[in-house]
């Protein structure tokens, strides 16, 4: 799954640490999501969408060809 988390985070002025604290996750979780090494739970995806006032589909893009699972 591809994502635009870095772009949204920077647009809204969040550091990885600040975003992680706001969501109640570790900075490493944010890093892993941004690098595409970890797909967030549905709950976390909804929380991210809420923070960035976007839909989940705007932040996360499913790419069947690029999916490594």
matplotlib code that plots the C-alpha trace (Angstrom):
import matplotlib.pyplot as plt

x = [0.0, 1.3, 0.6, 0.9, 1.4, 4.7, 3.1, 0.0, 2.2, 4.4, 1.5, -0.1, 3.2, 3.5, 6.8, 6.8, 7.1, 4.2, 1.9, 2.7, 1.9, -1.4, -2.4, -1.0, 1.5, 5.3, 7.4, 8.7, 5.1, 4.8, 8.2, 7.2, 3.9, 5.6, 8.2, 5.5, 6.8, 3.7, 0.0, -1.9, -5.0, -8.3, -8.8, -5.4, -6.1, -9.4, -7.6, -5.0, -7.8, -9.5, -6.3, -5.7, -9.3, -9.1, -10.5, -8.6, -8.4, -6.8, -3.9, -3.6, -3.6, -3.9, -1.5, -2.1, 1.1, 3.2, 1.7, 4.5, 2.2]
y = [0.0, 3.4, 6.5, 10.2, 10.5, 12.5, 15.1, 15.5, 15.6, 18.3, 20.3, 20.4, 21.2, 18.0, 16.4, 12.6, 12.8, 15.3, 13.3, 10.1, 11.7, 13.1, 9.5, 7.7, 5.7, 5.6, 7.7, 4.4, 3.5, 6.8, 6.2, 2.6, 3.8, 6.5, 4.1, 1.6, -1.0, -1.1, -0.8, 0.9, -0.7, 0.5, 2.5, 4.3, 5.0, 6.6, 8.7, 9.8, 10.8, 12.7, 14.6, 15.6, 16.3, 13.8, 10.5, 7.3, 6.9, 10.3, 9.3, 5.6, 4.2, 0.5, -0.6, -4.3, -4.5, -2.9, -4.8, -7.0, -9.2]
z = [0.0, -0.9, 1.2, 1.2, 5.0, 4.7, 2.5, 4.7, 7.9, 6.4, 5.0, 8.5, 10.2, 12.3, 13.2, 13.4, 17.1, 17.5, 15.2, 17.1, 20.4, 19.1, 17.9, 20.9, 19.0, 18.8, 16.5, 15.0, 14.0, 12.1, 10.4, 9.5, 8.0, 6.0, 4.6, 3.7, 6.0, 8.2, 7.2, 10.0, 11.6, 10.4, 13.6, 13.2, 9.5, 10.5, 13.2, 10.6, 8.2, 10.9, 11.9, 8.3, 7.4, 4.5, 3.6, 4.1, 0.4, 0.0, 2.3, 1.6, -2.0, -2.6, -5.3, -6.1, -8.3, -5.5, -2.6, -1.2, 1.0]

ax = plt.figure().add_subplot(projection="3d")
ax.plot(x, y, z, "-o")
ax.set_aspect("equal")
plt.show()
